[in-house]
Amino acid sequence: TTRSASIGRFSDIARLLPERSVLVFNETKVVPARLTLKKPTGGLVHILLVGRTGASVTAMANSRISVGMTLALTRRISFTVISNDGKYAKLRPSFPISRLDDIMERHGSTPLPPYLKHSPLSEHRRRTLYQAVFAKNDGSVAAPTASLHFTKRLLHALTRAGHDVRFVTLHVGLGTFAPVTANHLISSTLHVEQFEIDPATKAFLNDAKVKARPIIAVGTTVVRTLESAANSHGQLAKTHGGTTLFIRPGYRFKFIDGMVTNFHVPRSSLLMLVAALIGRDELFRLYDLAQRKGFRFFSFGDGMLIT
C-alpha cells in the first residue's frame, strides 16, 4: 500500500510521532581511530583501527604494509605488523593496549564515511559535529547519523509531548558502508557489530511493547540492535552480543514499529533494511520525492520518519 508522505521541519517530529511513542537511540561514540604512521622507508601510511583483540589491534591501511614491518607514530610509539590478509592487518602496539584510547585521543583523527573524500571540517569540528549530543560509549568508526538531527532541546520536546526516550549501544563498523555482495546474499549475514542493552532498558522496552506503545528506532543501527535482541514472541531476550543480522525485503520485524533514518547510499545494506520496512516501490517513490524537493542525502543529509 502507498503511504501518505508529508514534508516538514525535523524539529516538528514530536507532533508527527504516534501518541506515546518510545524512541530508542544509539549512544555509541565515534573514536578518533585514524592514525598516520611512518614506514621504515620513510613513507606514510594511514590506518584505521577497527577492532582490538587481546594485546593486538585490527586495522585497515591505505597502502601496502608487510608482516614484520614497524610503523612509527612517534619516536616512542609504534605498531608492528603481525599478520595481513590484504584487507585487515593485525598490529602489535609497543605500549600496553590499555593506553590505546588515550593515544587515539591525542594523535588520532575522526574518520568520516568513505564516500566523503575531502572535508572542510577541522578535527575539532569533526569531533563535535560527527557525534550525537548524547554519545557516551566509545567504540564506533562511524556515527549513527540519524541521531545527528537531535539536539538536547529536541529531546526535551519529545518528553514534554508525552514520548519516552531510551538508549542502547551498537558500535558501528566500516562494513556499514560496504556495498552488498553476492556473499552477503548467499549467507544472509552481514559484518559483525557488537551491541548492548541495559537490563533496565530491556525491561522498560518489553513493558512498552506489551502495552502496544509504538517503538521507534532512531537509525538502522538501533533497528539491528532491537531486532537482534528480540525473540519470536516480540520481546527482547538478549542484553548483549554480536549481530550479523541482514534485514532485507521479506524480513518480518519482531520488535520495532517505525524508524527515523537518513537517505542512504545506493546498493547498501542500509537501503535494503529500509526497503524491508516500507517496501521497495514505496522506498523508490520517497527517494524520488526527496530528490525532486532537493533534500540532502547520506550522513550529513536530511532524515525521514517512517511509521
HUBELCOR-V49985 format. One record per backbone hydrogen bond with DSSP energy under -0.5 kcal/mol. CO is the residue of the C=O (numbers start at 1). NH is the residue of the N-H. If there is no record, write none. Layout:
[[CO NH] [CO NH]]
This chain:
[[9 12] [10 13] [12 15] [12 16] [13 16] [13 17] [18 21] [21 23] [21 164] [22 216] [23 25] [23 166] [24 218] [25 27] [25 168] [27 136] [27 137] [29 139] [29 140] [31 33] [31 111] [33 35] [33 49] [34 109] [35 37] [35 47] [37 45] [38 72] [39 42] [43 39] [45 37] [45 47] [46 62] [47 35] [47 49] [48 50] [48 60] [51 58] [53 56] [55 93] [56 53] [57 91] [58 50] [58 51] [59 89] [60 48] [66 69] [69 71] [69 81] [70 72] [71 79] [72 38] [76 78] [77 73] [77 74] [78 94] [79 71] [80 82] [80 92] [81 68] [83 90] [88 85] [89 59] [89 91] [90 82] [90 83] [91 57] [91 93] [92 80] [96 99] [97 100] [99 103] [100 104] [101 105] [102 106] [103 107] [104 108] [109 34] [113 116] [115 117] [122 126] [123 127] [124 128] [125 129] [126 130] [129 131] [132 135] [136 138] [137 29] [140 31] [143 145] [144 147] [145 148] [146 149] [147 150] [149 151] [150 133] [151 155] [152 156] [153 157] [154 158] [155 159] [156 160] [157 161] [158 163] [159 162] [164 23] [166 25] [168 27] [169 196] [170 172] [172 141] [173 176] [174 177] [175 178] [178 269] [181 185] [182 186] [183 187] [184 188] [184 189] [188 246] [193 243] [194 171] [195 241] [196 169] [198 202] [199 203] [200 204] [201 205] [202 206] [203 207] [204 208] [205 209] [206 210] [207 211] [208 213] [209 212] [214 22] [214 216] [215 217] [215 257] [215 258] [216 24] [217 219] [217 260] [219 223] [220 224] [221 225] [222 226] [223 227] [224 228] [225 229] [226 230] [229 237] [229 238] [231 234] [235 231] [239 197] [241 195] [243 193] [244 190] [245 247] [246 248] [248 251] [251 253] [258 217] [259 306] [260 219] [261 304] [262 264] [263 298] [265 268] [267 180] [268 272] [269 273] [270 274] [271 275] [272 276] [273 277] [274 277] [274 278] [275 279] [279 283] [280 284] [281 285] [282 286] [283 287] [284 288] [285 289] [286 290] [287 291] [288 292] [289 293] [290 295] [291 294] [296 302] [298 301] [302 263] [304 261] [304 306] [305 307] [306 259]]
